[in-house]
Amino acid sequence: MSSDPSPDAPPSGSFADELSTALGADAVSVAAERRQAASADYSWMSPVLARHLPATVADVVASPVDTVGVARALALAYRRRVAVVARGQGTGNYGQAVPLCHGLVIDADQRARVLDVGHGWIDAEAGTSFVRLEAAARATGQELAMFPSTVRSSLAGFLCGGAGGTGSLENGFIWDGFVQEIDVLPAWDVPEPITAAGDAVHPFLHAYGTTGVVVGARVKLAPARRWTALFASFASHGEAVRGALELADLEPRPRNLSVTDPALVAFFPADEAMPLDRVSVRATVEESTVGQARTLVAGAGGRVEAVRADAVSLLVSLSYNHVTLRAKRVRPELCHIQVGGAEVVARADEVRACLPGGMLHHDINGNGGTIDVGGLLIGRFVDDDSLATAMDDLRSLGARVIDPHTWMLGGHGSLDELRATSAQFDPLGLLNPRKLPGLRLSRAS
């Protein structure tokens, strides 16, 4: 394969021709527009990644209609030493789906079926959206235990590139029992996927597809509840966080729970329930707990602005990194740092001061059975060095920091297990090369 193909000129075609023979011509594309679209994600949200992430383009895109097709594509890539990136909807923010060694992108868009639903679980193909998963669960009186804030994300895309979301306050993150089984193909000629269950799923989660190509999964369901959106506001940040933590102890716990500085609320859709002169607290609560929630808000010094069942989806879109997206659409010079921990609350003014014009947003989650304050510091980007200094300053304050301005894995726990699994499932280093530190580069590079 070419090491530096023009995005406007298809490659020579021999590998693409082999793929077409194996998968069918309709499942393979070398069209420039298709290859470019399959080689990008939301990494433009980072001013660092927007300038430094290589703008590489896949040589060929394959969209197999079933697992057999994925296995055939991987077998061909293995024989030809072609780098492979498995792609969902491309909604990641860190260059997860950008093929840094060109090669082959295997798109999951044609594999989007819900396969089965049982008591407490749902089986689906890699490309199934969370909208479809939730609808299938609801049809059986259940709901997803957790789903990402970008609900159109694919199942495998979220498991390989995400971490938490709606439902995480009660049910934790993807590695906290949400994934019950996962079906993975290694990067060689294997006709059937390998199924991992229990703790054995961990090396395939948030690994950017470097440890195997996820073709399906079984994830956790919970009994369906009647949710409604509660909007509250507080005069100060400290009161707002204390009020939110009171709401976090509701039974059942809220499905979403967010706290946002007024300066960030200004980037949200105008709504009387989110006054621009007060700190906003928004909670997706079970309808039976609304009365208790009102009492808790008042007791913490706040006021309930509205309770609206039709705003549940809105609250999802005002959580996690959607806050950064909304802010950057108005002020492109802004950037974000993922922050968390008690010191972010206790030293909020010092945390804000780490970035020019710093603003705070929190999402309250469950972490190992305890309630945890996570979220974002959003402020003006100056340059790379200043941003790195800001992250160092935040750590010195005692904040937990995850760098969202790198395409390399490493923000969530040890990489040793990922490296060991990659060596087992990808001996040639073909899967999403240059994303897992400490490995040799793909021979396709």
Order of alpha helices (4+ residues) and beta strands (2+ residues): alpha-beta-alpha-alpha-beta-alpha-beta-beta-beta-beta-alpha-beta-alpha-alpha-beta-beta-beta-beta-alpha-beta-alpha-beta-alpha-beta-alpha-alpha-beta-alpha-alpha-beta-beta-alpha-beta-alpha
